[in-house]
Amino acid sequence: MKSLTAVAALLLLAACAEDRYRWNLAHAWLNPRTPLPRKDFEEVVRLVSYATNEPIGAINVSRESGHLQADVITSTTVSTHTFVVEKRGSAWYIVSKSEPEIE
């Protein structure tokens, strides 16, 4: 019975993450001065959506050491995080995450 409960909890969390991903795709603000191809935008949003419960507010893209990087800001009414994600080859990875800034 406990394993069934654990499976149900995992399915619920996965569904919540997928809903958060879809919401973030529709609402995350991408800095127009730092364009990002749609495929990369979707991958960055997916990566961060599954890493935190906070919605994505803004994404800023830059090139650091020849790698494409994005600063992704997530927040709620009580905290804010910044994720730094980097494209290595064809995949995106989270390379750092700030400690929560409690407002």
C-alpha positions in Angstrom: 0.0 0.0 0.0 2.9 2.4 0.8 4.4 1.8 -2.6 1.0 2.6 -4.3 0.9 5.9 -2.3 4.4 6.8 -3.3 3.6 6.1 -7.0 0.5 8.2 -6.8 2.5 11.1 -5.1 5.1 10.9 -7.9 2.5 11.0 -10.6 0.8 14.0 -8.9 4.2 15.9 -8.7 5.0 15.1 -12.3 1.6 16.4 -13.4 2.1 19.5 -11.3 5.5 20.1 -12.9 4.0 19.6 -16.4 1.3 22.1 -15.6 4.0 24.6 -14.3 6.0 24.0 -17.5 3.0 24.8 -19.7 2.2 27.9 -17.6 5.8 29.1 -17.7 5.9 28.6 -21.5 3.0 31.0 -21.8 4.0 33.6 -19.2 7.9 33.7 -18.9 9.3 36.9 -20.2 12.3 36.6 -22.5 14.4 39.7 -22.8 14.0 40.8 -26.4 17.5 42.1 -26.4 18.8 38.6 -25.9 16.9 36.4 -28.3 16.8 32.6 -27.8 15.6 30.1 -30.4 12.2 28.6 -29.5 13.6 25.1 -29.0 16.2 26.4 -26.6 13.6 28.6 -24.8 11.4 25.5 -24.3 14.3 23.4 -23.0 15.4 26.2 -20.5 11.8 26.5 -19.3 11.4 22.8 -18.9 14.6 22.4 -17.0 13.8 25.2 -14.5 10.1 24.2 -14.3 11.1 20.8 -13.0 13.7 22.2 -10.7 11.5 24.5 -8.6 7.9 25.1 -7.7 8.3 28.8 -8.3 7.0 30.3 -11.6 9.5 31.8 -14.0 9.4 35.5 -14.3 12.2 36.4 -16.6 15.0 34.9 -18.8 18.1 36.9 -19.9 20.6 35.2 -22.3 24.3 35.9 -22.6 27.4 34.3 -23.9 30.0 33.3 -21.3 33.3 31.6 -22.2 31.9 30.7 -25.6 28.8 29.0 -24.0 25.3 30.2 -24.3 24.0 31.0 -20.8 20.6 32.1 -19.4 19.8 33.7 -16.1 16.3 32.5 -15.1 14.6 34.4 -12.3 11.8 32.6 -10.5 9.7 34.1 -7.7 6.7 33.9 -5.5 5.3 36.5 -3.1 7.8 35.4 -0.4 11.0 34.4 -2.2 13.1 34.8 -5.4 15.7 32.5 -6.9 18.1 32.9 -9.9 19.1 29.9 -11.8 22.0 30.0 -14.2 21.7 27.5 -17.0 24.2 26.8 -19.7 24.1 25.1 -23.0 26.8 22.5 -23.5 26.7 20.8 -26.8 23.0 20.4 -27.6 21.8 20.1 -23.9 21.0 22.7 -21.2 22.2 22.2 -17.6 21.7 24.1 -14.4 25.1 25.3 -13.3 24.1 27.4 -10.3 21.1 28.4 -8.2 21.0 31.3 -5.8 19.9 30.9 -2.2 16.3 32.2 -1.7 16.0 35.9 -1.3 13.2 36.2 1.2 11.2 39.4 0.7 
